[in-house]
Amino acid sequence: MAASAKSFLADAGYGEQELDANSALMELDKGLRSGKLGEQCEAVVRFPRLFQKYPFPILINSAFLKLADVFRVGNNFLRLCVLKVTQQSEKHLEKILNVDEFVKRVFSVIHSNDPVARAITLRMLGSMASIIPERKNAHHSIRQSLDSHDNVEVEAAIFAAANFSAQSKDFAAGICNKISEMIQGLATPVDLKLKLIPILQHMHHDASLASSSRQLLQQLVTSYPSTKMVIVTLHTFTLLAASSLVDIPKQIQLLLQYLKNDPRKAVKRLAIQDLKLLANKTPHTWSRENIQALCESALHTPYDSLKLGMLSVLSALSGTIAIKQYFSSAPGTAATTARSLDLVKLAQECCYHNNRGIAAHGVRILTNISASCQEKDLLPLEQDAVFGLESLLVLCSQDDSPGAQATLKITLTCMVKLVKCRPHLSQSVVESLLTQLHSAQDAARILMCHCLAAIAMQLPVLADGMLGDLMDLYKLIGRSTTDKKQELLVSLATVIFVSSQKALSSEIKTVIKQQLENASNGWTAYRIARQASRMGNHDMARELYQSLLTQVASEHFYFWLNSLKEFSHAEQCLTGLQEDNYSSALSCIAEALKSYHKGIASLTAASTPLNPLSFQCGFVKLRIDLLQAFSQLICTCNSLKTSPPPAIATTIAMTSGNDLQRCGRISNQACMKHSMEEFRNLATRYGDLYQSSFDADSATLRNVELQQQSCLLISHAIEALILDPESASFQEYSSNGTAHVESEYERRMMSVFNHVLEEVESLNRKYAPVSYLASNTCLCNAVIALLKVPLSFQRYFFQKLQSTSIKLALSPSPRNPAEPIAVQNNQQLALKVEGVVQHGSKPGLFRKIQSVCLNVSSVLQSKSGQDYKIPIDNMTNEMEQRVEPHNDYFSTQFLLNFVILGTHNITVESSVIDSNGIVWKTGPKTTIFVKSLEDPYSQQVRLQQQQGQPPSQQQQQRTAYSRF
């Protein structure tokens, strides 16, 4: 289990001796200077790892200059190694500061007599095209080498020409005629022409260049009808159109024409491949005529491989706006009906095809039509889609080959989509899944369980019907410990947790525990416990965590599991809450808090420097504070019963004009007001936790949002019932409906929110002003109703699928962090901030960084010298800049004033802005110290004034010059 869980609590890495950047570079430099070729090559190929580890410009600049030296003086094999390193480290090239020096050292090899050395140099220049796009000497060398008699050099020149054409408009315009002449020239061999033609795909910098390139390609297609030539030319044609955008409709027509009329299968396959590319990139440019032509070709082709390709294009189009354009034409025209029937006829024919791939695309098209055209009456189509899906399900569930599993995934995805948009079909879909589950292969069963869980989450009404079949299957799983069996145990348990919506019966718990004892390993038990925590089945989760405590080798894993056990026990304590039984509620909350405090101590012990568990600690601390706030509110309400307001409280309130007097002495002590502010403060803290969780999945973020809304709801209820009934507004808290509810937890929380709001609103309308007893009962019942919904610990609490961090470097920076940087008070400090965005294995899985927001502020820590009256503007620096990272690197500068003498503390904090414009406070925060010193001239003048001597004219002049 410990080995499997390493990705979560990774405490490996202790004791590893890691060199700092300079030491690592010196180590590699020693290898480069070695007299042995093997050691030199080894040092060269280790540079990409160095760049990945220390991705800042100072090191990268030094390293690339050393590599350029090796390239200049080494042999061709070393040059080839340097070329490979440069190509692997392409995103770091723009961090080279001395570009001229780097290019000069590399370029010197172009004058070599060895054509291989020249070829490697050309490829090196081509790989560097992004940083030297307009270097005329590089352009000239490439043009010259295209005329070389050495094939290796010409191929290298073609590579370089393609790269420079993509980066430089001038080079593309200048080389276009040269390429055209070479392609059309009789002396150029055909294999060379095939390599030259793809350069034309980069001629999209302006309309005239793109137009002339298209004309040339059109001539080539006509003039050279051989298969290879047509394939290369057509593909270049497509890529040029996709980049220039204006000619896409013409290109679609051209490809469809070749698909229909050209008899060669290779050309047809290329046309299908390019049509798929254009369907994915620009589906809105496809007209009805284009889709109709593709349908006709698919209906008439006798080859299954071609039919599969055409259906994949139609399948891609059916999930986009193109399908709506296809069906939405002028009503009543016969042509429209025929067209619509053609696509439907093709899909219906293919649903039962003996080729699995063709059948899968057929049912996907029918599903997408049913989902996209919901305003139309498509009952026969829906039935066809369901029957087609069921037949594919039967076919693929018996086969565990990779192809069958891929088709089954498509089938199950279509089932979930169909059930979501057409709920009346859900019963038959679920029945067919449950029937097939018993006879399917284990690999297929796992996928089918995922599908059932997704359907049960969308339509909880179907969940109860699944439970019996699922339990029967769970009992029948053999005692095998294969990976598939373990995965199946987890998947089935997940569906059971989703299906038994409120609480697990003792029978279900017994069956699951018995099966785990018989046939599972510790990792499987942990995964099932994790799913139980996510679904709110805390009793089951607690027992499983307890059983795993003695099965882990690492101390950190033990504390992690112990904390999860305590949290599950705490949440289990809250399930016994009952309305109107407030003393019992207080004891339940106290018991839960006791377990939570034990759990947070274990959780802190489980954290490591590599994995600080900051989100988990923040979430649990907020939960503890929320429970304490709930407990305090119930106590406050209870105290009103022992010391109710006097009988004349309402009269006093009306006389004094202060509604708070209705609550008697409690309001005078401002307990209710304090409670309301505490809930608002908790809501703000939940908002901060949300903003700091850039890498969290949407379900986790929604969970945090629901906790925040529950705090706002209680604070609003206190205000509306007790503190300020007249000004409290209900509109901003009104529910937007439950159309987008994605989990049972969210559904139940939204139901409680709506119920509490209705109660508060009805009390305000019926009994204005509300009596203290009614308001207290309403508040306590609201608290109990919120706590009765079992808390869901979402995925991000256990598993981090996306990892994003920012590393900052400030210059100037002191050698010792505690040592301040000296600046004269009449000068400004130019603070350069550089940063690198670092990603995990799945960058941009949930959201991507659009730009980085850098906030620089300075605070005076200690003042030295006389206390002058200085404007407040000069006392602090507050600046903000937004920069867009390029290749995960960004850099900017700030000019800071330090007029006041003394030590200033500068803080640089970064936050990120995603592609939707949302700001996330990811950090980090970096601090440096600056010591503002008095400039020598001012110091001299001040000393002379103190001694009573006016400054001499000569001194004044010299100082003025020196200051200039």
N, C-alpha and C positions, 0 to 999 in steps of 0.2 A: 504493500500500500504506500509506503514512504516513497518508493521509487516513482510510482504513478503520480503522486501528489506534488512532485518536485516543482512543477510549473507554478504551483500556487505559493507555497511557503519556501521559496528557494533560499535555503541558507548555505548552499554550496558557494564557495568563493571566499570563505574565510581562510586566511593563511596563505593566499596566493600572493606572491611578490610581484607587484606591478611596477614597471618603470615609469617615471614621468616622461613628458614629451621629449625634452632635450636628451635625456639619457637614451631613450629608445632610438632617436635619430642618430645619435653618436654611435650606437651599437651597429646600426645599419650602414653608417658611413665607413666604419671599420671594415665591414664586409666588402663594400665597394672598392676600397683601396687595396684589398687583398690581391696577391699575385696569382691566385688560383681562380680559373674561370668558373668552376663550380660554385665557389663561395660568393663570387660576384653575382652570379645569376640568382643564387638563393637570396642574397640581400635585395636585389631588384624586385623579385616577385613578392617580397614581404611588405613592400610599400603600401599597397591598397589597404591592408589591415591597419597600418599605422594611420592612414588618412581617415579610416572609419572611426578609429579610437580618439584621435585628436584632430577634429575637423576645422581647425582655425587657421586663418591665412598665414600667420607668421611661420608656422611649421610647414604648411603645404608649399609656400613659396620657396623656403630653403630646400625642401626635399626635391621639388621639381627642378630646381637649378642644379642640384647634384646629379639627378637623372639625366639632365641635358648634357652635362659634362661627360657622363658615361656614354651617352649616345654619340657625342662628337668624337671621342677617342677610342671607343671600344670596337669590337668586331661586329659582324652582321648578326650573329646570334644574340649578343647583348642588346643590339639595337632592336631586334625583334621583341626581346623581353620588355624593353622600355616602352615600345609601341603598345604591347598588350596591357601594360600597367596604365598607360595613358588612356586607352580605350575603356578600361574597367573603371577608371577614376574620372570619367568625363564630367560629372557634376561638380567636381572640386576644381576644375580648370579655371573658373572665373575668380578663384581666390588667389591666383598667382599675381603678385604685386609687380614684379619686374618682368612684364610680358616681353618687352623689347629684348632684354638680355636672354631670356629663355628661347625666344624665336631665333635670335642671332646664333646661338650655339647649335640649335637643331638644323638651321638652314644652311650652315657651312658645309654640311655633308652633301647637299644637292649638287655641288661642283665636283663630286668624286668621279673617277673614271669607271667605277664599278656600277653597272646598271642595277644590281640588286640593292646596293646601298642607296642609290637614288630612289628606287621603288619604295624602300622602307621609309625614306624621308618624305616622299609624297604622301604615303599613307599616314605618317605622323602629322603632316600639315593638315590633311583632311580631317583627322581626329580632333585637331585643335581649331577647326573652322569657326566654332562658336565664339572664340575669344579674339580671332584675327580675321574677321570676315572681309575686311577691305584692304588687306595687305597686297599691294600691287606686285611686289616681287614674287609672292606666292602664286598669284594669278598668272603671271608671266611664265613661271616654271611649269605650271600645270599645262598651259597651252602648248608650250614647247615640247613637253614630254608626250603629249598626245600624238606627235609626229614621229616619235622614236621608232626604231626598227626592232627594239627588244619587247617581246610580248609582256614580260613581267612588269616592265616599267609602264607600258601603255595601260595595263589593267589597274595599276596603282594610280595612274593619272585619272582614269575613269572614276575610281573610288573617290579621289580627292575632288574631282569636278562635281560629282553628285553632292558631296557634303557642302562645298562652297556655294553651289547653286541654291541649296536650301536656305543658306544664311544670308547671302549677298544678292541684292537686286542688280547691282552693277555687273557683277560677275555673270549672273544668269543671262542678262541681256547681251553681254559681250560674247559669251561662249555659245549662245543658241545657234548662230549662223555657222560656227565652226562644226558643231555637232551635226547640224543639218547636212552640211557638205560631206562630212565623213560617212553619214548614214547613206546618203544618196550616191556617193562615189563608187564607181565600179571596182576600184582597187582595194576597197575595204572588205576583208573577209566577212562572211555571214555571221560567224560566231562572235566577231567583234561588234558587228551591228546590233546583235541581240543584247550585248552588254551596254552599248551606247544609248539605246532607245529609252531605258528607264530613267535616264537623267532628265528627260523632258517632263517627268511628273512634277519637277520642282519649278517649272516655268510659270508660276501662278502669281508673281509679285504684282503685275498689273494686267489690265484687260487686253491690251494689244499683244503683249508677250504670250499670254495664255491662248489668244485667238490664233496667232501665227503657229504656235506649237500644235494646236488642234488640227489646223490645216495640214501641217506636215504629217501628223499621225494618220489623218484621213487618206492622204496620198499613199502612205506606206501600207495601210490595210488593203488598198486597192491594188497597188503595184506588186506586193509580195504576198501572194496567197498561201504560202507554205504554212503548215500547222504551227510550227514554233514561232514564226514571225507574227502570225495573226494573234497567237496567245499573248506574247509579250507586248505587242502594240495595243491590243484591246485593254489589257490590264493597266498599262501606263495611261491610256485614255481615261479609264475609270478613276484612277488616283488623281489625275490632273483635274478632272471634273469635280471630284469630291473636295479638293482644296480650293478651287476657284469658285465653286458653288453655282455660278450662273448657268452652266451647261448641263446640269444634272438631268433635267427632263429629256434633253436630246440624247444623252448617254444611255438612259433607261431604254429609250426607243431603239437605239442602235444595238444594244445587247439583246433585246427581245427579238429583233430582226435576225441576228445571228443564231439565237436559240431556235427560232422557227425554221430558218432556211438552210443553215449550214449542216451538212450531213455528218460532219466529223464529231465523234463523241467527246474528244478532248476539248474542242472549241466550245461545245455545248456546256461541258462541265465548268469551263472558265467563265462563260457567260453567267451561269447560275451562281457561281462563287461571287462574282462582282455585283450581281443583282442583290445578293444577300447583304453585301457590304453597304450598298446604297439604301436597302430597306431598313437596316439598323441605324444608319446615319441620318437619312432625310426621308422618313416615311411620308411626310406631308407633301412631298413633290410627286407622289404616285397618283396618276389620274385613274378614273374608272376604266378607261380604255387599256391602260397598262396592265391592271389587275386582270381584266377580261382576257387579254392576249396571253397572259401567263397561265390562266385557268385552261384555256383552249389547248395550249401546248402540253399541259400536264395530262389533260383528258386523252390526247391523241398519241402520246409517246408510248411505245411498247416496252421501254427499258425501265426496270424498277429503280435502278440507281439514279437515273435522270429524274424520274417521278419523285423520288425521295428528296432530291435537291430542290426541285420546284416547290414541293409542299413545304419545305423548311423556310423558303422565302415567303410564301403565303402565310405560313404560321407566324413568322416574325411580324408581318404586316397586320395580321388579324388582331394583335394586341395593341394596336396604335390607332391614331386618328384616321388612318387610311381606310379602315373598315367602315367607319361612319360615313366617310365621303362616298364609299362604294354603294352603300345602301340608301343614302339620302340624295335622291335625284328627283326630277320633276315627277309628281304623282300621276299615275294613270298611263304612262307610256309603256308600250309593249316591250321596247328594247330593255327597259330597266328590269322588268320581270325576268326576261331571259337571262340578263346578266346575273341577277341575284341568284337565279336557279343554277347557273353554271358553277358558281363557287360552292353553293350548298350541295349540288349534285356530286361534285368532285369530293367534297369532304365526306358525304354519306357513303360513296363508293369505297373510299379509302379506309373507313372505320373498321371494316372487317377484312382488310387485306392480309394476306399471309406473311407479309414483311412487317415485323413489329414496328420499325421506325416509321413506315408509311402510315400505319394504323394510328400511332401516337400523334403524328402531325394532324391526321384527320380529326381525331377527337379534340385536339387542342383548338383547331379552327372552329369547330362547332361550339365548344365551350366559350371561346372569345366572342363569337357572334352573339350567343345567348347573354353574355355579361355586358357587351357593349350596346346592344340594341334592345334595352329593356322596355322601351316604350312600344315596341312592336309585339304583336301576338305571334310568338314563335314556339307554341306548344309542341308541334311535331319535331322541331329541331331539338328542343330540350330532351324529349324522350329518346331521340336518336343518340344524343350526346351521352345520356345515362347508360343506354344499352351498350354503346361502343366502349365506354369506360369499364363497365362490368366485364365485358368479354376480354378486354386487355388485362384486367385485374386477374381473371382466372388464368389467362395464358402466362403472364409474367410471374405470378406468385409461386408457380411450380418450378421455376428455373432460377438457379442462383448464379448464372453467368453474368459478367459485367454489363453486357448489352441489355439483358433482360432487366437488370436492376436500374439501369439508366432510364429505360422505357417506363418502368414501374414508378419511378420518381415523377416523371412527366404526368402519368395517369393520376397519381395521388394529388399532385399540385392542382390539376384540373378539377378533381373532385372537390377539394376545399374551396376553390374559386366558384364553382357552380353552386355549391351549398350556400355560400355567402351571398350570392346575388339572387338565387332562386330558392329560398328556404323551404318551399313546399316539396322540393325534391329530396330533402335531407333524409327522410325516413328510409326510403328505398336504398339510398347510397350507404347509410350506416348498416342496414341489414346485410347488404352484399359484402361489406367489409368484415362484419362479424362472422358471417358464414364461411368466408374464405380464410379467415384467420387460423382456423383449426387445422386445415390441410396444407397451409403454405410452408415454404422453406423458412428457416430462421432469419436469414438476411431480409426476406420480404416481410416477415412478421414485424421486424423492427420498424421498417418504413411505414407499414400499415398502422402500427401503434401511434407513430408521430402524427399521422393523418387523423386518426380518431381523436387524439388529444386536441388537435387544432379545431376540429368540428365541435367537440364538446365545449371548448372555450367560447366559440361563437354562439352556439345554441345550447345553453345549459339544460333546456327542456328534454333533450335527447339523452342526457348523461345517465339518468337512472336506469334506462332500458339496457344500457351497455353492461352494467355492473355484473349481472349474473354470468353472462358469457365470458367476461374477462376473468372472473374468479375461477371458473371451470378450467380455463386455459392455464391460469397460473399454477393450479394444482398439478396439471399434467406435465409441466416442464420437467424434463429428466434431470438427473444429477450430474450432468456433464459440466465441466468447468472451462469449456472452450470460450473464446472471446465473444463469439456470436451469442452463446447462451447467456453470458453475463450481461451483454448489451440488451438482450431481450428481457431479462429480469428487470432492468432499470426502466426500459420503455413501457413494459406492461404495468409496473408499479406507478409510473407517472400517469398513465391513463386512468388507473384505479383511483388515484388521488384526485384527479380532475373530476371523475364521475361521481365520487361520493362527496358531494359539494360541502356539506356542513361538518360532519365528523365521521371518522372511521369507526365502524362497528368492531366489537371485540373479536368477532369471527374473522374479519378481514385482516386485522392485526396478527392474529394467530397464524393464519395461512402464510402471510408474507414473512413472518419471523421464522417459521418452520422451513420455508423454502430457502431462506438466506442461510440458515444453519446447515442445511443439507448440501447446497450447491453453489455457494458464493464465496468470493474472497473479500477481504476487508475493503478494497477499493469500491467494489460493487455496493456493499452495504453503505459506505459513505455517500456514494452518489444517490442512492435511494433516500437516505436521510436528508440530503441536501434538497431533493425534490419535495420531500415532505415539508421542509421548512418554507420552501417557496409557495407551496399550496396552503399553508396555514395548519397543517396537521402536526402540531407541536408535540403532542403526547407520543406519537410514533417516533418522531425525530429524536426526542430526548432519550428514549430507550435504545435507539440505534447508536447514538453518539456515546452513550454510557458503555455499550458493549465493545466499542472500538477503542476506548481509552487505553487499554492494556496491549493493543496490537501495533502500536507505533514505536519506532526506535528513537525518534528525535524529540528532544524536550519541547521544541517550538510546536511541533505537531500535537503533542500532548496538551499543551496549554490552549492551542487553537480549538481542539475538540472539546476540551473541558468548558471553554467559554461558550461554545455553541450549545452544549448540554444545559448550561445555566440559563442561557437566553430562552431556550425552548421550554425549560421548567417555568421560567418567569411568565412567559406568554400563556402557558397551560394554566397557571394560577388565575388568570383573568377570564378564563372560559366559564367559571362558576358564578359570574356576576348576574344579579337579578334586579329588575326594576323595582323601585320603591324600598329596597332593602339596603339602606345607605351604610349602616354600621358594618354589614358583611362586605360591602364594596370597599370600604376603607381597609379592612383587614386583608382582603385579596390584593389590593394595590400595594400594601406594606410588604406582603409576602413576595410579590413580584419584584419590588424594588430591592429587597434583600438578595434575591437571586441575581438581579441585574448588576448589583455592585460586586458580587463575587465574580460574575462573568467578565466585567470590564477589567478587573484586576488580572484575570487569566489572559484576556485579549492583549493587554499591554505587555504581558510577559511573552506572548507569542510573536510579537513584532520584532523584526530585525532591521538593521540599517539598510539592507537591500530591499526589504519589503515592510515599510513602516505601518501598513494597515491603517492609513489615515482616514479613508472613507468609513471603514468599519467602526473605528473608534468614535468618529464624529457622529455617525448615525446612532450608535448605542447611547452616547452621552445625551444626545437630544431626546431619545426615547425616555431615558431616566428622568430628565428635567420635565418632560411632558407629563409623565406619570405623577411626579411630585406636584406639578401645577394642578392636575386634576384632583389629587388628594386634598390639596389646600383649598380648592374651590368647594369641594363637598363639605369640608370642615367649616368653612365660612358660612355656607348655607345652613348647616346643622346648628351653628351657634345662634342663628336667628330664632330657632325654635325655643331655645332656653332663655333668650332675652329679646322677645319680640318688640317691635316699636310700640310706643304708647298709642292709646285709642285716638288721641287727637293729632296723630302724626300727619294725617292727610290735611287737616285744617292748618297746621303749622306750615306745611309745605306750600299750601296755596297762599297763605298770608305772607310768607317770606319770599315767595317766588322761586324757591329752590326745591326742585322735585326730589333731591337726594334726601331731604328730611323725612320722606315717607318711609325710608328704610330704618329710621331710628339711629341708634348710636353706631351701628356697623358702618354706615356710610360716613359718619363723622370720622371714624378711624381710617377711612379711605381704603378699607380692605378690598371692596369690590373693584375700586378703581385700580388698585395695585394688581389685582388678579387679571384684570383686562389688559393692563400694560405688559404683564408677564407673558400672556398668550401672544400678544403682538410681537414682543421681543423674540419669542420662540419661532414665530412665523418668519421673522427676518433671518434668524439663524438657519432655518431650513432653506430659505432662499439662498443664503451664502453657500450652504452645502451643495445645493443644486448647481450653482454657478462654478463651483470648484471641481465638479465631476464631468469634465470634458469627455473622458473615455467611457462613460457609463452607457449602457444600452437604454433604449427608450422606455422599457418597462420599469427599470430601476428609477429613472428620472421621474416617471409618472407616479411611482410610489412615494418618492420624496415630496412631490407636488401635492399629493393627497394628504400627507401629514401636515404640510403647510396650510392647506385649506381647512383642515379640522381645527387648527389653532385659530385661524381667522374666524371660523364659524362660531366658536365658543366666545371669543372676544366680542363679536358682533351681537351674540345673544345677550351677553351681560349688559352691553350698551343699550340694546333695544328694550330689554325688560326692566332694567333698574336705573341705569345712569342717565340716559338721555333718550327717552322713548320717541320724542317728537322729531328729532333730527335724524334718527337712524333710517337709512334707506335700505330697501330690500332688493332693489333692481340689480345692484352690482353683485349681489350674492346669488341671484337666481340661477338655476341650473340651465345649461345649454342642451339638456336632453342627454340621453345615453346612447346616441347613435354610434359613437366611436369607442365605446367601452370594450376593452380587450381582455379583461381577466375577471374572474369571479370576485376577487378582492375589491377591485375597482367598482364593480357592479354593486356590491354590498355597501361600500363606503358612500357611493353616490346616493343610494337609497336612504341611508341614514341622514346624509346632508339635507336631502329634500324633505324628509319627515320632520327634522328639527326646524328647518326654516318655516314649514307650514304651521307647526305648533306655535312658534314665536309670533308669526304674523297673525294667526287666528286669536291668540291671547291679546295682542295689541289692539285688534279690531273690536273684539267682543267686550273686553273688560278694561277699558281705559279709564283711569290708570290701573295697571295690573297690581293685584295684591301681592304682598311679599311671599305668602305661602305658595301661590300659583307659580310665581317666577322662580322660587327656589326649587320646586318640584320639577319644573321644566328644565332648568339648568342641570340638576343632578341626573335626570333621566337622559339628557343629551350626552353627558359624560359617559354614563354606563352603556348607552347604545353604541358609542364610538369604540369603547374598550371591548365590547362583546364581539366585534369583528376581528377574527384572528389576524395578527400582523403577518404580512408576507415579507420574508427576507429574499429579495430578488437576486438575479444572477450576479450583479456586480459586487454583491457582498461576498460571494464565494469565488468568482472567476472574472478575470480581466481579459477580455478578448481583444481590446484595442489598447495600445500603450503609446502615449505621446508625451514627450518632455522637452523642455527648452533649456539650453545651456547658454549662459551669458558670459561674456568676457569684456571687461572694462579696461580702457587705456586712457590716460596713464593709470597704472596700478602700482601700489607700493610693493616692495619685496616682502615686507612683513605686514600681514593684514591689519595689525593693530597700529602700525606706523602711519601718520598722516602725510598727505602730499602737500608740499609747500607751494603757495601761490601768493603773489603780491596783490594787495587789495585794490590797486588801480588797473589790474589786468583781469581778463576773463579766462576761465578755464574751459578749454575745448575737450569735452568728455566724449570719447568715441565708445559706442556700445555695439558690440558684435554678438551675434547669436546663431545657434544652430538648433534646428528642430530635429529631434531624434524620435524614431518610430520603432514599434515592435514588429512582429512578424506579419501583422495585418493592418498596414497603414490605411487610414480613411475608411474603416469598416462602418462606423456609425456617423461620423462627421469629419470634415476636412478643414484644415486651417486656411483661411482666405488671407488674413493679415495678422500682424502682431502689433499690439498696442503697448508702447513703452512709456511709463510714467516716471519722471525724475523729480524728486523733491529734496530739499536740503533744510536742515534745522540747525540752529546755532546751539552748540552744546556748552561751550564755556567761552566767556568773553575775556579779552585781555586789553589792557590800555584804558584810556579815558572813556567815559560814558557820554558819547556825543548823541545829540538828538538827530536820528536818521529816519527818513521816511520808511514806513512799514514795507513798502514795495521792495526796498533794497535788503530787507532782513531775511527774506526767504526766496527760494527758487521753486516754482511749480511749473513744470512743462510736460507736455504729452505729444507723442508723435506716433503715427501709424506707418508701418512698413510692411511691404509684401515680401515674404521669403521667396527666393529664387533658388531652386535646387536645395531647398531646406536650409538656406543661409540668408541672413539679413544683417544690415549694418546701417547705422545712422549716427549723427553727432548732435550734441547739445552745447550751447554756450552759457556758462553759469557765472554769475557775479557774486563776489564775496567782499563786499565793501566793509563790513564790520570785522574788526580784528578778532581772531579767536579760532576755536576749533569748530568746524561744521561737519555734520553727519549727512552724507549724501546717500539716498536710498533709490535704487533703480528697481522698479517692479514691472514685470511683464504679464500681460493677459492676452488671450487670443480671441480673434473674431472668426467665426465659422462662415461657411458659404451662404448662410441665411441671415448674416448680419448680427447674430447673437454673440454677446461678449461673455467669455468664460474666464474666470479668475484662476488660471492654472499656476501662476507663479513662473519662475522663482523670484525671490526678492534678494537683491545683492546690496551690500552696504560698504562704502569706503569713507575714510575721514580726510578732510582737507583742513590745513592750517593756513589761515589768512594772515599774511605778514605785512607790516607797514613798508611801503616802498622807500628806498634809501633817501631820495630827495626830500620827501615829506618828513622823514625821520630827522634829517639834518636841519631842515627849517625849524622843526619843533624844538630841537635841542638848542639852536641858536636863539630862538625866542625865549626859551626858558633862561638862557644865560644873558639875555638882554642885548645881543649883537645882531644887527640887520645883516642878511646874506649879501655877499659881495656880488657885483655885476658880473664878474668873470665866472663865478660859480653858477650864477643863474643861467648864463649862456651855455656853459658846458652841460649842465643838467638838462636844459631844453633839447640840446642836440642829442644827448644820450637817450632821452626819452623818445625822440623821433625814431 
